[in-house]
């Protein structure tokens, strides 16, 4: 199908065995099987593996390795696939069906196909250290229920909102993501993994047509191996994806409409069992291996249909729940992980849900358009006392695409997370050399409660224009005039090593020419300005200067009919 990721090397890292219809109907119970060691002396006698840390190209894609290299992140034993001998041994047991595997945890999830087989007897194998139940399906099967209640469409005062964004403007503007869009940063070149429930109608809805035409929606995998695959079963993922990837002028434009999206189904929307965390782990490992830059997770777990699987508040330390461990590891692999804080604020649970407790991520709570905490949004801190949620975004009356092609409005941290995730992708696009950790730190530092965080709002609502300034080592985001403090002109990047340059001019004049002048006043280059007006009401455009230019300090001038109207110092430092 369109955009499918057909990467042969992934077979080394994940094993997905299609279930027959008879297996699906008898609904076997499922178990997590933990293995012992991956390399060298860790392997039991008689077991071996072909995978070595020194040869990561055998199990990670070039894009994944490039992401690590750019951020100075080394490949570790955690990245190694499970030793194939372990997998072959499990496959050789006729009473078992292999469902999925996790290289990060060195474990598999299995289904028992014979009710007389004792899965806990697997600990007698020399390479198995633990077995745990993750799904127990009653004999009567599961009752279908739709847990997502869609809000009625709500008319919204447009005011001065740019008409092409429709009602989706409010979530973008609240984060100052509109400023990034105005500079031309809309997520191009960034890959976002979307781990969610089904993506029903994504193939057909007009709001996704542009992304499909540009091959920017890719099929990751359906970790649940369900009939119908990614584009069936549920619309929660469709709604979440639309807040980022959507592009339907005058109706909805997502926060990262030019990014590339890799889709994963990990959530069973009709029941709640621990195995769903295993589904998430498998999908996250796949996303890591293909080289995604960000992951959005609009999911959360606390209590399950089988109470013996329930988490407790003390589990919220980022290290206990398997899904939270895995998200922490994904962040350590250079992926910027963004996840919803959960909708338990009004319930007895009250707190965030896993994996929002993970380390090194952005867990996102919900606010309304006025910036007030939504009552349903989960509270912090984490069990070990860290500030949670880290940040907030619009999660009340947020715009999303509905299956009938209309734009509706709904509530939930499920919307707050992707709205922020897409906007952060735009920020990262402006600074591709920065690490995920650096971008995350800038987002947190830019938030309005950064100096006085609390348990309901964390560090507050990010200001991504401010985050841009924090990431800008050269000071390009600080506008200034050569002769005054009017802050009229900006050029980015500064210093620069390549063309083109972006510029903005906030004065009253209408410049129609740019000039590049040496520090002693000699004219080096000039050109006609092609510009357009940003949502802030200022001019912006591009400059492409001479290919051969001596390194050094220059003055960039903006001219109107030969008259100087603004200038900025600028450093050219070619690599």
DRENVO-33826 format. One record per residue (C-alpha): residue number from 1; chain; x, y, z. Coordinates in Angstrom, 3 decimals. Layout:
BEGIN
PT  num  cadena      east     north        up
PT  NUM       A         X         Y         Z
...
***
This chain:
BEGIN
PT  num  cadena      east     north        up
PT    1       A     0.000     0.000     0.000
PT    2       A     0.974     3.652    -0.276
PT    3       A     3.856     4.682     1.908
PT    4       A     4.533     1.210     3.313
PT    5       A     7.890     0.781     5.044
PT    6       A     9.253    -2.415     3.542
PT    7       A    12.580    -2.728     5.325
PT    8       A    13.980    -6.229     5.276
PT    9       A    16.391    -5.683     8.135
PT   10       A    13.480    -5.176    10.505
PT   11       A    12.821    -8.880    10.450
PT   12       A    15.875    -9.264    12.625
PT   13       A    14.453    -6.993    15.292
PT   14       A    10.771    -7.901    15.278
PT   15       A     8.873   -11.065    14.654
PT   16       A     5.220   -10.707    13.775
PT   17       A     3.430   -13.971    13.084
PT   18       A    -0.013   -13.601    11.456
PT   19       A    -2.783   -15.175    13.476
PT   20       A    -5.167   -17.560    11.800
PT   21       A    -8.861   -16.880    12.099
PT   22       A    -9.252   -19.889    14.395
PT   23       A    -6.678   -18.504    16.803
PT   24       A    -8.411   -15.132    16.825
PT   25       A   -11.735   -16.788    17.564
PT   26       A   -10.478   -18.949    20.429
PT   27       A    -8.722   -15.889    21.901
PT   28       A    -5.645   -17.529    23.499
PT   29       A    -4.218   -15.994    26.632
PT   30       A    -0.926   -14.175    26.288
PT   31       A     2.287   -13.939    28.277
PT   32       A     5.476   -11.914    28.452
PT   33       A     8.607   -14.099    28.369
PT   34       A    11.837   -12.501    29.592
PT   35       A    15.137   -13.843    28.222
PT   36       A    18.649   -13.990    29.658
PT   37       A    21.462   -11.988    28.037
PT   38       A    22.265   -11.132    24.440
PT   39       A    26.015   -11.433    23.963
PT   40       A    29.152   -13.295    24.960
PT   41       A    29.215   -14.915    28.367
PT   42       A    25.598   -13.878    28.992
PT   43       A    24.342   -16.555    26.597
PT   44       A    23.705   -20.045    27.955
PT   45       A    25.924   -22.851    26.713
PT   46       A    25.090   -23.842    23.137
PT   47       A    23.441   -20.502    22.209
PT   48       A    24.894   -17.838    19.922
PT   49       A    23.958   -14.654    18.060
PT   50       A    25.175   -13.122    14.788
PT   51       A    24.577    -9.551    15.967
PT   52       A    27.317    -7.324    17.307
PT   53       A    27.341    -3.758    18.589
PT   54       A    30.218    -3.096    16.202
PT   55       A    27.974    -3.849    13.176
PT   56       A    24.788    -1.839    13.821
PT   57       A    24.019    -1.626    10.097
PT   58       A    22.821    -5.231    10.376
PT   59       A    19.822    -4.228    12.501
PT   60       A    19.356    -0.428    12.294
PT   61       A    18.520     1.653     9.225
PT   62       A    20.875     4.353     7.885
PT   63       A    18.406     7.012     9.030
PT   64       A    18.351     5.580    12.553
PT   65       A    22.147     5.476    12.700
PT   66       A    22.356     9.022    11.345
PT   67       A    20.016    10.258    14.079
PT   68       A    22.264     8.731    16.717
PT   69       A    25.466    10.012    15.110
PT   70       A    24.155    13.568    14.878
PT   71       A    23.425    13.556    18.614
PT   72       A    26.586    11.645    19.619
PT   73       A    24.538     8.686    20.857
PT   74       A    26.305     5.345    20.710
PT   75       A    24.711     2.015    19.844
PT   76       A    24.493    -0.151    22.959
PT   77       A    23.651    -3.722    23.867
PT   78       A    20.046    -2.643    24.323
PT   79       A    19.823    -2.023    20.568
PT   80       A    20.859    -5.565    19.670
PT   81       A    18.139    -7.915    18.383
PT   82       A    17.150   -10.941    20.437
PT   83       A    19.502   -13.901    19.802
PT   84       A    17.797   -15.885    17.021
PT   85       A    18.440   -19.153    18.904
PT   86       A    16.046   -17.986    21.633
PT   87       A    13.352   -17.165    19.116
PT   88       A    13.793   -20.446    17.244
PT   89       A    13.437   -22.388    20.484
PT   90       A    10.155   -20.647    21.323
PT   91       A     8.875   -21.162    17.799
PT   92       A     9.652   -24.843    18.122
PT   93       A     7.135   -25.335    20.934
PT   94       A     3.878   -26.362    19.191
PT   95       A     1.605   -25.139    21.996
PT   96       A     2.824   -21.548    21.571
PT   97       A     2.291   -18.814    19.041
PT   98       A     4.860   -16.020    18.862
PT   99       A     3.062   -12.651    18.789
PT  100       A     5.797   -10.029    18.941
PT  101       A     9.253    -9.417    20.319
PT  102       A    11.238    -6.629    21.983
PT  103       A    14.962    -6.196    21.433
PT  104       A    15.119    -3.423    24.053
PT  105       A    13.758    -5.749    26.750
PT  106       A    15.152    -8.982    25.255
PT  107       A    11.706   -10.544    25.561
PT  108       A     8.781   -11.887    23.531
PT  109       A     5.023   -11.979    23.910
PT  110       A     3.456   -15.366    23.234
PT  111       A    -0.031   -16.863    22.971
PT  112       A    -0.869   -20.320    24.261
PT  113       A    -2.806   -22.380    21.710
PT  114       A    -3.332   -25.365    24.020
PT  115       A    -5.158   -24.766    27.290
PT  116       A    -3.344   -27.689    28.913
PT  117       A     0.075   -26.117    28.384
PT  118       A     1.580   -24.343    31.413
PT  119       A     3.349   -21.233    30.077
PT  120       A     5.113   -20.701    33.404
PT  121       A     7.028   -23.929    32.758
PT  122       A     9.085   -21.925    30.239
PT  123       A    11.271   -20.719    33.117
PT  124       A    12.822   -24.185    33.061
PT  125       A    14.462   -23.292    29.744
PT  126       A    18.080   -22.150    30.246
PT  127       A    17.522   -18.803    28.508
PT  128       A    14.177   -17.809    30.144
PT  129       A    14.291   -15.865    33.402
PT  130       A    10.623   -14.849    33.898
PT  131       A     7.074   -15.320    32.559
PT  132       A     4.196   -12.914    33.248
PT  133       A     0.546   -12.882    32.163
PT  134       A    -0.388    -9.844    30.065
PT  135       A    -3.854   -10.785    28.743
PT  136       A    -6.616   -13.055    30.024
PT  137       A    -9.673   -13.112    27.792
PT  138       A   -12.917   -14.430    29.335
PT  139       A   -14.555   -17.436    27.695
PT  140       A   -17.400   -15.256    26.498
PT  141       A   -15.057   -12.997    24.564
PT  142       A   -15.021    -9.216    24.503
PT  143       A   -17.935    -6.825    24.290
PT  144       A   -17.482    -4.144    21.680
PT  145       A   -17.520    -0.637    23.049
PT  146       A   -16.337     2.643    21.713
PT  147       A   -14.420     4.529    24.412
PT  148       A   -14.012     7.738    22.448
PT  149       A   -16.950    10.105    22.748
PT  150       A   -16.868    12.708    20.030
PT  151       A   -17.941    16.207    20.921
PT  152       A   -20.583    17.997    18.924
PT  153       A   -19.314    20.490    16.418
PT  154       A   -18.971    23.862    18.029
PT  155       A   -18.899    27.155    16.181
PT  156       A   -15.945    29.344    17.099
PT  157       A   -15.388    33.073    16.969
PT  158       A   -12.778    33.598    14.266
PT  159       A   -11.752    37.160    15.098
PT  160       A    -8.454    37.871    13.365
PT  161       A    -7.626    34.215    12.796
PT  162       A    -6.156    33.569     9.329
PT  163       A    -9.059    31.980     7.495
PT  164       A    -7.009    29.151     5.957
PT  165       A    -6.344    27.650     9.418
PT  166       A    -9.960    27.599    10.477
PT  167       A   -10.499    26.830    14.152
PT  168       A    -7.198    24.917    14.376
PT  169       A    -5.416    28.273    14.685
PT  170       A    -6.020    28.589    18.438
PT  171       A    -3.896    25.586    19.439
PT  172       A    -1.014    26.680    17.207
PT  173       A    -1.128    30.316    18.267
PT  174       A    -1.243    29.459    21.975
PT  175       A     2.204    27.857    21.618
PT  176       A     3.525    30.618    19.316
PT  177       A     3.811    27.934    16.680
PT  178       A     2.211    30.430    14.297
PT  179       A     5.494    32.359    14.441
PT  180       A     7.387    29.258    13.294
PT  181       A     4.893    28.667    10.486
PT  182       A     5.362    32.283     9.484
PT  183       A     9.093    31.644     9.092
PT  184       A     8.335    28.683     6.861
PT  185       A     8.975    25.963     9.464
PT  186       A     6.158    23.445     9.123
PT  187       A     7.958    20.229    10.008
PT  188       A     9.511    19.371     6.627
PT  189       A    12.173    16.677     6.878
PT  190       A    11.100    15.484    10.341
PT  191       A     9.668    11.982    10.791
PT  192       A     7.001    11.575    13.485
PT  193       A     5.918     8.147    14.687
PT  194       A     2.242     8.122    15.734
PT  195       A     1.479     5.260    18.151
PT  196       A    -2.257     5.027    18.681
PT  197       A    -5.468     3.109    18.101
PT  198       A    -6.791     2.656    14.536
PT  199       A    -6.438     5.193    11.724
PT  200       A    -9.843     4.610    10.166
PT  201       A   -10.553     6.728     7.044
PT  202       A    -7.046     8.249     6.923
PT  203       A    -6.721     6.826     3.413
PT  204       A    -9.843     8.646     2.226
PT  205       A   -10.295    11.911     4.138
PT  206       A    -9.510    15.078     2.154
PT  207       A    -7.609    16.539     5.116
PT  208       A    -4.840    13.953     4.531
PT  209       A    -4.819    14.091     0.725
PT  210       A    -1.834    16.450     0.491
PT  211       A     0.288    14.258     2.773
PT  212       A    -0.557    11.147     0.738
PT  213       A     0.215    12.878    -2.546
PT  214       A     3.627    13.881    -1.213
PT  215       A     4.357    10.383     0.181
PT  216       A     4.517    11.685     3.740
PT  217       A     2.268     9.069     5.365
PT  218       A     4.098     5.772     5.833
PT  219       A     2.767     2.511     7.187
PT  220       A     4.761     1.320    10.166
PT  221       A     2.956    -1.724    11.531
PT  222       A    -0.125    -2.958    13.299
PT  223       A     1.420    -4.487    16.403
PT  224       A    -1.915    -6.149    17.168
PT  225       A    -1.934    -7.959    13.806
PT  226       A    -5.644    -7.272    13.512
PT  227       A    -7.803    -7.905    10.501
PT  228       A    -7.998    -4.704     8.495
PT  229       A    -4.644    -3.435     9.728
PT  230       A    -3.813     0.187    10.448
PT  231       A    -6.746     1.783     8.644
PT  232       A    -9.544     0.045    10.531
PT  233       A   -11.091    -0.500    13.958
PT  234       A   -10.963     2.998    15.387
PT  235       A   -10.755     6.700    14.664
PT  236       A    -8.776     7.927    17.657
PT  237       A    -5.526     7.752    15.706
PT  238       A    -7.209     9.551    12.809
PT  239       A    -8.179    12.446    15.041
PT  240       A    -4.729    12.615    16.639
PT  241       A    -2.943    12.496    13.281
PT  242       A    -5.189    15.236    11.918
PT  243       A    -4.092    17.746    14.558
PT  244       A    -0.531    17.457    13.205
PT  245       A    -0.678    16.314     9.582
PT  246       A    -4.010    17.760     8.483
PT  247       A    -4.165    20.245     5.625
PT  248       A    -7.546    21.445     4.453
PT  249       A    -7.548    25.160     3.741
PT  250       A   -10.216    27.216     5.483
PT  251       A   -10.965    24.259     7.774
PT  252       A    -7.896    22.820     9.505
PT  253       A    -4.127    23.028     9.132
PT  254       A    -2.155    20.868    11.534
PT  255       A     0.762    22.015    13.635
PT  256       A     3.264    20.175    11.387
PT  257       A     1.560    19.883     7.990
PT  258       A     4.816    19.225     6.096
PT  259       A     6.266    16.493     8.347
PT  260       A     6.409    12.791     7.452
PT  261       A     4.303    10.420     9.561
PT  262       A     4.876     6.742    10.330
PT  263       A     1.717     5.082    11.671
PT  264       A     1.475     2.360    14.318
PT  265       A    -1.500     0.627    15.902
PT  266       A    -0.776    -0.366    19.500
PT  267       A    -4.006     0.328    21.381
PT  268       A    -6.940    -2.059    21.749
PT  269       A    -9.763     0.443    22.062
PT  270       A   -12.268    -2.132    23.291
PT  271       A   -10.464    -3.602    26.292
PT  272       A    -7.578    -2.753    28.593
PT  273       A    -4.843    -5.296    29.333
PT  274       A    -1.141    -5.105    30.069
PT  275       A    -0.302    -6.560    26.655
PT  276       A    -1.033    -3.153    25.130
PT  277       A     2.169    -1.889    26.698
PT  278       A     3.961    -4.706    24.860
PT  279       A     2.354    -3.598    21.608
PT  280       A     3.655    -0.089    22.253
PT  281       A     7.181    -1.345    22.956
PT  282       A     7.284    -3.295    19.693
PT  283       A     6.057    -0.276    17.725
PT  284       A     8.526     2.085    19.402
PT  285       A    11.415    -0.229    18.577
PT  286       A    10.259    -0.364    14.969
PT  287       A    10.019     3.429    14.898
PT  288       A    13.526     3.696    16.330
PT  289       A    14.938     1.287    13.773
PT  290       A    13.486     3.136    10.775
PT  291       A    14.795     6.447    12.098
PT  292       A    11.862     8.522    13.340
PT  293       A    12.759    11.809    15.015
PT  294       A     9.715    12.205    17.266
PT  295       A     7.073     9.893    18.703
PT  296       A     3.592    10.988    19.722
PT  297       A     1.685     8.779    22.146
PT  298       A    -1.874     9.840    22.948
PT  299       A    -2.376     6.858    25.231
PT  300       A    -2.056     6.139    28.932
PT  301       A    -2.378     3.177    31.285
PT  302       A    -3.169     2.815    34.980
PT  303       A    -5.991     0.340    35.659
PT  304       A    -6.824    -2.750    33.598
PT  305       A    -9.778    -5.046    33.043
PT  306       A    -7.856    -7.653    35.039
PT  307       A    -7.134    -5.912    38.353
PT  308       A    -4.092    -8.108    39.022
PT  309       A    -2.348    -6.201    36.234
PT  310       A    -3.130    -2.748    37.664
PT  311       A    -0.443    -0.175    38.188
PT  312       A    -0.194     1.622    41.527
PT  313       A     0.878     5.197    42.164
PT  314       A     4.355     4.096    43.210
PT  315       A     4.849     2.653    39.709
PT  316       A     4.951     6.186    38.282
PT  317       A     8.722     6.524    38.605
PT  318       A     9.594     6.122    34.924
PT  319       A    11.401     2.860    35.642
PT  320       A     8.746     0.375    36.765
PT  321       A     6.096     0.179    34.032
PT  322       A     7.454    -1.507    30.931
PT  323       A     6.027     1.136    28.604
PT  324       A     7.652     3.918    30.638
PT  325       A    11.007     2.150    30.627
PT  326       A    10.783     1.787    26.867
PT  327       A     9.865     5.423    26.333
PT  328       A    12.822     6.471    28.491
PT  329       A    15.072     4.304    26.325
PT  330       A    13.579     5.770    23.153
PT  331       A    14.475     9.229    24.462
PT  332       A    17.993     8.030    25.233
PT  333       A    18.201     6.875    21.610
PT  334       A    17.695    10.456    20.419
PT  335       A    13.938    10.378    19.803
PT  336       A    11.928    13.298    21.150
PT  337       A     9.003    11.542    22.838
PT  338       A     5.776    13.461    23.433
PT  339       A     2.904    11.831    25.306
PT  340       A    -0.430    12.743    26.837
PT  341       A    -0.580    13.226    30.601
PT  342       A    -3.853    11.295    30.811
PT  343       A    -7.454    12.262    31.541
PT  344       A    -7.658    11.102    35.162
PT  345       A    -7.696    14.504    36.850
PT  346       A   -11.325    14.106    37.911
PT  347       A   -11.088    10.420    38.822
PT  348       A    -9.852     8.716    41.982
PT  349       A    -6.569     7.950    40.167
PT  350       A    -6.117    11.735    39.678
PT  351       A    -2.487    11.471    38.545
PT  352       A    -0.747    11.191    35.225
PT  353       A    -0.774     7.738    33.653
PT  354       A     2.066     5.693    32.198
PT  355       A     4.099     6.368    30.083
PT  356       A     3.818    10.053    31.031
PT  357       A     6.122     9.270    33.972
PT  358       A     9.032     8.393    31.657
PT  359       A    12.324    10.259    31.936
PT  360       A    13.614    12.715    29.330
PT  361       A    10.295    13.222    27.542
PT  362       A     7.555    15.827    27.196
PT  363       A     4.349    14.726    28.917
PT  364       A     1.572    17.133    27.991
PT  365       A    -1.432    18.200    30.012
PT  366       A    -4.506    19.988    28.685
PT  367       A    -5.556    23.626    28.972
PT  368       A    -8.427    25.580    27.442
PT  369       A    -8.021    28.439    24.974
PT  370       A    -7.580    30.856    27.876
PT  371       A    -4.653    28.823    29.203
PT  372       A    -6.496    27.400    32.219
PT  373       A    -5.907    23.853    33.441
PT  374       A    -8.557    21.417    32.220
PT  375       A   -10.158    19.646    35.182
PT  376       A    -9.742    16.224    33.539
PT  377       A    -6.012    16.634    32.892
PT  378       A    -3.841    14.328    35.036
PT  379       A    -1.755    15.774    37.857
PT  380       A     1.842    15.281    38.909
PT  381       A     4.361    14.857    40.273
PT  382       A     5.880    11.509    39.330
PT  383       A     6.311     8.960    42.113
PT  384       A     9.963     9.965    42.451
PT  385       A     9.130    13.668    42.717
PT  386       A     9.842    14.957    39.203
PT  387       A     7.712    17.744    37.726
PT  388       A     4.887    16.215    35.726
PT  389       A     3.366    16.984    33.345
PT  390       A     6.253    18.907    31.834
PT  391       A     4.163    21.224    29.658
PT  392       A     0.608    22.072    28.580
PT  393       A    -1.205    22.585    25.278
PT  394       A    -4.746    23.006    24.013
PT  395       A    -6.931    20.052    24.973
PT  396       A   -10.330    21.687    25.371
PT  397       A   -12.414    22.221    22.227
PT  398       A    -9.439    21.259    20.066
PT  399       A   -10.047    20.893    16.319
PT  400       A    -9.793    17.471    14.692
PT  401       A   -11.040    15.824    11.471
PT  402       A   -14.093    13.607    11.729
PT  403       A   -14.925    10.576     9.596
PT  404       A   -17.692    12.502     7.801
PT  405       A   -15.082    15.017     6.515
PT  406       A   -16.228    17.746     8.898
PT  407       A   -14.002    19.451    11.452
PT  408       A   -15.147    18.905    15.004
PT  409       A   -13.949    19.882    18.470
PT  410       A   -13.098    17.587    21.347
PT  411       A   -11.517    17.435    24.776
PT  412       A    -8.600    15.404    26.053
PT  413       A    -4.868    15.292    26.570
PT  414       A    -4.971    13.059    23.487
PT  415       A    -5.235    16.319    21.517
PT  416       A    -2.845    18.382    23.628
PT  417       A     0.025    15.951    23.004
PT  418       A    -0.008    15.920    19.161
PT  419       A    -0.706    19.658    18.933
PT  420       A     2.497    20.221    20.879
PT  421       A     4.400    17.405    19.136
PT  422       A     3.800    18.895    15.697
PT  423       A     4.769    22.376    16.825
PT  424       A     7.982    21.061    18.407
PT  425       A     8.827    19.324    15.125
PT  426       A     8.660    22.742    13.449
PT  427       A    11.028    24.118    16.085
PT  428       A    13.477    21.255    15.554
PT  429       A    13.357    21.844    11.799
PT  430       A    14.868    25.287    12.424
PT  431       A    17.781    23.746    14.348
PT  432       A    18.471    20.325    12.796
PT  433       A    21.908    20.212    14.384
PT  434       A    20.443    20.288    17.904
PT  435       A    19.826    17.136    19.914
PT  436       A    16.401    15.969    21.032
PT  437       A    17.463    16.698    24.607
PT  438       A    18.423    20.279    23.721
PT  439       A    15.116    20.923    21.944
PT  440       A    13.202    19.453    24.877
PT  441       A    15.113    21.632    27.346
PT  442       A    14.382    24.766    25.307
PT  443       A    10.668    23.954    25.144
PT  444       A    10.497    23.510    28.913
PT  445       A    12.554    26.640    29.626
PT  446       A    10.285    28.707    27.365
PT  447       A     7.101    27.773    29.249
PT  448       A     5.318    30.438    31.254
PT  449       A     5.739    28.690    34.634
PT  450       A     9.338    27.641    34.041
PT  451       A    10.515    29.366    37.202
PT  452       A     7.613    28.219    39.387
PT  453       A     6.306    24.838    38.161
PT  454       A     3.380    23.178    39.899
PT  455       A     1.620    19.816    40.012
PT  456       A    -1.282    20.719    37.717
PT  457       A     0.456    22.673    34.933
PT  458       A     4.067    21.537    35.232
PT  459       A     6.303    24.176    33.656
PT  460       A     3.311    25.633    31.849
PT  461       A     2.500    26.560    28.256
PT  462       A     5.573    26.758    25.996
PT  463       A     6.362    29.857    23.950
PT  464       A     8.077    28.406    20.904
PT  465       A     9.294    31.801    19.738
PT  466       A    11.123    32.013    23.051
PT  467       A    12.354    28.420    22.621
PT  468       A    13.681    29.434    19.203
PT  469       A    15.626    32.259    20.853
PT  470       A    17.050    29.879    23.456
PT  471       A    18.253    27.468    20.769
PT  472       A    19.670    30.224    18.565
PT  473       A    23.340    30.395    19.563
PT  474       A    23.987    33.205    17.087
PT  475       A    21.229    35.498    18.317
PT  476       A    19.245    35.566    15.083
PT  477       A    15.955    35.737    16.943
PT  478       A    16.899    39.009    18.636
PT  479       A    15.828    41.650    16.156
PT  480       A    17.717    44.927    16.028
PT  481       A    18.324    47.908    13.753
PT  482       A    21.855    49.008    12.934
PT  483       A    21.237    52.515    14.223
PT  484       A    18.626    52.086    16.954
PT  485       A    16.876    49.640    19.238
PT  486       A    13.727    49.526    17.101
PT  487       A    14.206    45.776    16.552
PT  488       A    13.120    45.999    12.922
PT  489       A    15.154    43.330    11.151
PT  490       A    16.071    39.699    11.644
PT  491       A    18.049    37.236     9.539
PT  492       A    18.438    33.531    10.180
PT  493       A    20.658    31.564    10.485
PT  494       A    23.278    33.802    11.987
PT  495       A    26.103    32.749    11.780
PT  496       A    25.420    30.987     8.485
PT  497       A    27.350    28.457     6.450
PT  498       A    24.941    28.010     3.538
PT  499       A    22.239    29.714     1.502
PT  500       A    19.403    30.614     1.505
PT  501       A    18.821    32.927     4.452
PT  502       A    15.421    33.737     5.912
PT  503       A    14.660    37.274     6.960
PT  504       A    11.889    39.280     8.579
PT  505       A    11.335    43.018     8.650
PT  506       A     8.909    44.627    11.100
PT  507       A     9.106    48.288    10.060
PT  508       A     6.460    50.419     8.368
PT  509       A     8.307    50.682     5.059
PT  510       A     8.046    48.215     2.193
PT  511       A    11.651    47.182     1.356
PT  512       A    12.137    45.989    -2.205
PT  513       A    15.901    45.348    -2.271
PT  514       A    18.557    43.730    -0.084
PT  515       A    22.256    44.591     0.005
PT  516       A    25.250    42.739     1.465
PT  517       A    28.005    45.103     2.579
PT  518       A    31.471    44.435     3.994
PT  519       A    32.324    45.953     7.371
PT  520       A    34.297    48.731     5.582
PT  521       A    31.307    49.649     3.438
PT  522       A    32.096    47.842     0.162
PT  523       A    29.003    46.448    -1.598
PT  524       A    29.399    42.696    -2.085
PT  525       A    25.998    41.621    -3.462
PT  526       A    22.435    42.819    -3.833
PT  527       A    19.114    41.561    -5.064
PT  528       A    15.416    42.161    -5.439
PT  529       A    13.287    41.181    -2.471
PT  530       A    10.492    38.676    -2.909
PT  531       A     8.422    38.789     0.263
PT  532       A     5.120    37.927     1.845
PT  533       A     3.346    38.973     5.032
PT  534       A     3.431    36.680     8.070
PT  535       A     0.493    36.110    10.428
PT  536       A     2.159    38.648    12.754
PT  537       A     1.816    41.299    10.047
PT  538       A     5.514    41.584     9.217
PT  539       A     7.371    40.953     5.965
PT  540       A     9.491    37.888     5.428
PT  541       A    11.408    36.412     2.550
PT  542       A    14.529    34.639     1.318
PT  543       A    18.007    35.766     0.322
PT  544       A    20.340    33.733    -1.891
PT  545       A    23.769    35.339    -2.002
PT  546       A    26.989    34.636    -3.914
PT  547       A    28.299    31.065    -3.920
PT  548       A    31.837    32.321    -3.292
PT  549       A    31.952    34.590    -0.278
PT  550       A    34.858    35.182     2.069
PT  551       A    34.260    34.244     5.696
PT  552       A    33.718    37.233     7.943
PT  553       A    31.302    39.805     9.363
PT  554       A    28.900    41.616     7.002
PT  555       A    25.979    44.025     7.164
PT  556       A    22.699    42.985     5.568
PT  557       A    20.664    46.015     4.572
PT  558       A    17.015    46.362     3.581
PT  559       A    16.327    49.145     1.053
PT  560       A    13.186    50.869    -0.220
PT  561       A    13.679    52.625    -3.563
PT  562       A    17.365    53.127    -2.765
PT  563       A    16.780    54.335     0.798
PT  564       A    18.097    52.452     3.834
PT  565       A    15.257    51.178     6.071
PT  566       A    16.952    48.548     8.254
PT  567       A    20.101    46.481     8.744
PT  568       A    21.634    43.692    10.759
PT  569       A    25.120    42.384    11.422
PT  570       A    25.612    38.927     9.984
PT  571       A    28.459    36.398    10.136
PT  572       A    29.310    34.150     7.188
PT  573       A    31.256    31.074     8.289
PT  574       A    31.300    28.448     5.502
PT  575       A    32.211    24.891     6.471
***
